[in-house]
Amino acid sequence: MGFVYIFTNRSNNALYIGSTNHIIRRGYEHREKLLPASHTAKYNEWKLVYYEVCDNILVAAARENN
């Protein structure tokens, strides 16, 4: 299973689109800034505004890039 997700920041002026095989873990990693090179590490208080379940991570990654 895979997921495509969209986060926005507190002021809703930035979006981050990603894909993962574990949406809860990925949300935690972004929130706790465990991905220091990530775009989300530069901003605070990200919130999940959309996610989509895909058959697998390859489909999710392709969907992320569309």
Order of alpha helices (4+ residues) and beta strands (2+ residues): beta-beta-alpha-beta-alpha
